[in-house]
Amino acid sequence: MIEDGMKNERIKSLESLQSTSKALQLVLFDVERKKRKNLLRIPDPLLRSFDPSKTCAYHSGV
């Protein structure tokens, strides 16, 4: 496919094609790495809005 493009002069430079391909692969790799990092993140055990002094009617036995 690349050879056909070079023969038809659609692809001007194999080097520029390879560098573009490598850049795209690096971007996709970085996106996948960030997705995995977010999936592996351990959630905060206590919510920041948690107030132990407040009681809920459902759990208070009222």
C-alpha positions, 0 to 999 in steps of 0.5 A: 500500500505504501509502495503503491502510494510512492509509485503514484506520487501520492506519498511524497516522503516515506520518512514523513509518513513514518514520523507521522505514524510514530507520532500517532502511535505515541498519542494513542499509547498515551491515551491508553495509558491515561485510561488505565491509570484512571481505572486503577486509581483507588477511590478516596475511602471518605468523601470530602462532604462526609459529616459524621455529626449528621444522622440520617433518619433511615439509619437512626432508627426513628 
